[in-house]
Amino acid sequence: MAEHLNRTMKERVRSMLAAGPLPAKLWPAALTTAAYLHNMVPCGHPRSIRHKQTPYELFTTTVSNVSHLRAYGCPVYVRLEPHERSSSTAPVAIRGKMAGYESGGYLV
């Protein structure tokens, strides 16, 4: 069972990086994202009583909220804090690509 999950995660990471398209050096972030998404979608055999619940729901007993999910590699704008800007006329955000859900935000 563990080997099957490892293979599944590897295939998910490979397809996420290819669909991005993002460099292979981001595979740790892609793996973390794949594991995060795995815990947010229903799993299990259709004949099981838990097949409509996500691992997150089984662990926390609260319904998972997926409204924040975005396509991997989609364009994002990351807001810069005032102390990170070079001047008062500098842009307030930089453009990047979504590469994960670290700390409730996006990686660039």
Order of alpha helices (4+ residues) and beta strands (2+ residues): alpha-alpha-alpha-beta-beta
